[in-house]
């Protein structure tokens, strides 16, 4: 239960302009609210609508910089294979350097797969142009020249959480407990902002370790907003949509009915938080059959406190505060409740993680690992 955590007030949400006010400032740009009705349109009208919106982007109705294809080609040395730093479902990502700004950037070249790619491009530009938070990746600009759909982000030197947790190189040092909790808290703050500060709320829909990017100090930022959906804007309790996302991370009610709520993101957070604690990928067919699905394996262990230590990542070598492990697993279990209405809100999760991170320093003084420090605390 989250009630086992301190009820101390959180530091307060980052004061940002609400999405509604931001949209009003860009009067010529259709709001995300109207964009949420896109699912009601026919395929032909969807394509026309998206084409019109992309054309508007090019006319400067969004306060994000536009780049020419030649500028981005130069920045990435003609999209050189040597500059390739990642490849996802929506395209390849290259490291680049914008000389005019003297900054390193990540350049995502979306696959040219027609309507769906255009839609994801539009959603990402709208969301990241209108919403700003320390735990959301910063969109530097975009290119919508001809058939090119390219997004330009701030460069995150430590790659993704997946790189340091699930795809870790043998020569890399595993993340310590403090850093893991710091990453979890920051990622939770990003979701809290989308759910509870953005107006209307935004459902991220693709929360996973590969979409959590890390800066030089391992501060996390959510990226890849192509699947984001504007939350219910009327009296409806959910958004009905085609099931999208990554297998293993989708909430059970969303996977079975297509009914999406902010609590769907809470479930996905629980999956990733359990990955952070255990160091295990949610679905891994290389493990013994009873351990291939992380959630199925963990559910009976959640009920027996004596077995909690079995869920700690072996690479931690026992260097974690025992009480903090119990509390972290309690948070994960709450987020992974089968019934969506019983899951906590992200603000509750942030409060719990804030307490967890704040209480670590004292616990670590009694830990076997004497060289843990507080540098990783927010």
N, C-alpha and C positions, 0 to 999 in steps of 0.2 A: 504494500500500500504506500502511496506517496505521502500519506499522513505521517509516516515514520520519519520524514525529513523535517528539517527546521522550517518553520513558517515565516522565517525572516523575509521581509519585503525585498523584491528584486531591485536591482539598481535602476529599473525603469527602462522603458523601451527607448531606442534611439529616436530622437524627435526628428522625423522627416516629414516633408509635405505628404499629405495623403494622396493616394493615386487619383482620387476624384479631383482634387485641386490641381494636380499636375496635368491631368487631361484637359481641364478647363483652360489652362495656359496655352494648350495646343489646340485651339478651337477648330482648326481645319482638319484635324486628325480624328477619325472615329475613335471613340473610347473603347477600352478593353471590354466594357459592358456590352456594347453592340457587337464586338468581335465574338463574344461568347455565344451569340446566336447563329454563328456560322454553320453549326451542325444542322440547322433547320433548312438550309439552302440546298437546292439541287446541285449536282456535280458541276453543271455548266455555269450556274450562277456563282458557285464557290470560286471557280477558276477566274471568272470575271472580277469578282469582288477582290480577290487576293492580288490580281494584276493591277487593279486600280489603286490598292493600298500601297503596293510596292512603288508604283509610279509617284504617289504622293510623298513617299519617303525621300525619293530622289529630288523632290522640289523643296526640301528643307523644312518640312513640317515637324520633324523630330529633331531635338537638340543634340544629335549625335553626329560626329564628323563623317562625311562621305569621302571615300577614297576611290581613285580610278584603278582599273585592273592593272595598268602599267606600274602605278606606285607600289601596289602590293606584290607584283611580280619582282620588282627591283628589291623590295624589302626582304624577300625570301630567296633571292638569287634564282629567280625563275622557278619558284616552287621546287627547289632542288631536293632530291632524296636525302641528302645529308642534313637538310633542315627539318625533315619530318620528325615530329616528336610524339605523334599519337594518331590513332585511327579509330573512329567510332562508327556507329550506325548511320550517322548523318554526313560523314565526310572525313577528310584528312586534315590534321592540324600541323602547321609548320611554325617553327620559331623564325621571327623576322625582326628587322631593326628599322624603325622609321627615323631616317636621318634628320628630317625637318624638326622632329620633336626630341630627337636623341633618346629614344626609349626602345626597349625590347618589347616585342608583342608576340602574342600567339594568334596565328592567322588560320581560321577554319574555313576551308573551301568545301561548301556543301555539294553533295552529289546532285547531279542534274536529273532528278527523277520526277520532274513535272510537278503536279499539284501538291503532293505531300511535302516535297522539299521546299517549295515556295511558302507553304503554310507555316512550316517550322521556322523558316527564316523570318517571316513577318512576326510571329509570336515572340521570337527571341529579341528582335530589335525593339518591339513595343515594350515588352516587360522590362528589359534592361535599360531602356532609355527613360522610362517613367518611374522606375523603382531603384532606390539607392540605399545600400546598407553595407557596413564593413564586412559582412559575411556573405555578400553576393559578389560575384566576379564583376569587375568593371568593364563595360563595353566601350572601347576606344572609338570604334566606328564600324562602317560596313561598306560594301560595294554591291550595288544592284545594277551594274552596267551590262546592258544586253542580256545574255542568258547567265551571266555570272552572279552567284549568290555567295558572298564572302563576308564573314564576321571577324572583326579584329578586337581581341581582348588584351587586357594587361597580361604580361607574362608572369607565370607563377613558377619560380625556379625549382621548387621541390616536387613538381609534378602532382600526381593525385595520391589520395589516401591508399588506393589500391596498390600503387607502386611500393609503398612502405609497409603494407600490412598483409596483402594477399599474393603479390607477385614479387616478393622481396628477393633481391639478389643475395647469393651466399656471402658476398663480401660486405653487405650492408648491415649495420647494427639495427636490431629490431627497435621499434618505438618503445620507450619506457612508459610506465603507467601514467605518470603525470601528463606527458604529451598526448597520450590517447584520450584522457579525460578532457584536456584542453580542446582537442579537435572535436570531440563529441559535443561539448558545450557550445562552441562557436557554430557548428553546423546546426544545432538545435535553435540557436538564436536566429539564424538565417530563415529557418522554417517558421519560427514564431513571427518574424516580421512579415513574411508572405501571408500568413494566416490571420494575424490579429492586428496588424498595423495598416497593411495595404487595404485600400477601400475602392472597389470591392476586393474581397480576399482572393488570393491566387493559390491554386493547388499545384504543387510542383510536379508530381506524378512520375518522377524518374529519379528518386533519391537512392543512390547507391555509391559505393566507395570510389568508383572511377569518376564520378561527377563531383567529388569533393576535392578541390584543388588546394594546394598548400603553398603559402608564400615562404620567404627565406627564413622566417621565424616559426614556421609550422602553424601559422594562423590559417584556419580553413575558410574557403569561399565556395559557395555553390555555383555550379556552372551548368551549361546545356539546358536551356529553358525551352527547347523546341516543343516539348510535350506538355508544357504548363497550360493549365486551364483556369479561366476566371471562375471563382466559386459561385454558388447559387446567389443570384442577385434579386430574386423575388422571395416569395414565401416557401419556395421549394427547398426541401432539406438536402438535396443532392443535385449533382449534374449527371445526366445520363450521357454516356459517350462510349465509343468503341474502346475495347480494352487495349491499352498500350502500356509499354514499360518493359521491365526485364523480369523474366521468370524467377520466382523465389522471393522477389521484393514486393510483389503486388499483394495488397490486402485481400483476404479471402472473399469478402463481400463484393469488392470491385471486380475481381477475377470472374466471379460467378454471375454477376448481374449487370456489370458495366455502370453501376451507380457509384459516383465518385464524390467523396467529401474530404474535408481537411483531415479527418480521422484516418483516411487511407494513407496519407503522408506519415501520420504518427506510427502506423504499423511498419511502414518502410524504414522509418527511423529506428524502430526497435530491432529490425533485422540487421541494419548496419551497426547499431550499437553492440549487438551480440557478436558480430564479426570483430569489432574492435576489442571486446573483452576476450574472446576465444582465439583470435588469430585464424579462424576457420572461415572459408568461403561458404555462403549459404547453401549452394548446391555444388557438390564435388563427388563425381562418380568414381574417383580414385580411392575414396575412403571405403572402409567396410560398409556393407549394405545398410546396417542399422544407423550409420553415422553420415550417410550421403546427404540427407536433408538436415541442415543444422537445427531448424526449428523443431522438427519431429524428435531429434536426438535430445534437445535441451528441455522440452516440456516436462518429462518426468523428473529431471534433475532439479527444476525450479521448485519442486514440492519437497525436497529433502535438503535442508541446510547443510547436513553433513557431507553432501556431495558437491557443494558449490565450488570447492577447490578444483574439481575435475573440469570445470568450465573455463578456468583461467588459462590463457595462452602459455604453453610450456616454455616459449622463448623468454618469458618474463623471469623464469627461474625462481619463482616465489617472491620476487621483489615488488610487492604491492601490499598496501595496508589491507588486512583481512576484512575489517569493517567496511572499507570502501568497496571491496569486491562484492560483499553482500548487498550493499546499497545500490551499486551499479546494476547488479542482476535483478534487483527488485524493480528498478526503472525499466529495464528491458522487458521483463515479464509483463508489466502493466501496459506497455506499448503494444505488446504482441497478443493482447486479449482477442479472442475470437470474435466477441461481440463489439462492434465499433463504438457503441455508446458508452461502454465501460472503459475505453482508453482515455488517458489524460489529454488535456489540451497541451500544446507545445509550450505555453507559458508555464504550466506546472512542471514540465520536463526541465525547462531552463532553470527554474527555481531549485529543483532537486539537484541538478548537475552543478549549479553555482555553489550550493551547500557542500556537495561532494568535493569539488575542486578546492574550496576554501578550507575544508577540514583535513586536507591531505598533509599539509606541511607538518602539523603536530604529529599525526600518525606516523609519518615517515621517519620522524626522529627515533622511533622505536623499532623501525624496520631493520632487517638484517643488512640491507644495502645502505651502507653509510654514505655513499657518494651521490645519492639522489639530491637534487637541489630544487629550488623554487623558480628557476628561470623560466619554466614552461607555464607558469600560471598567468592567467589574464590579469 
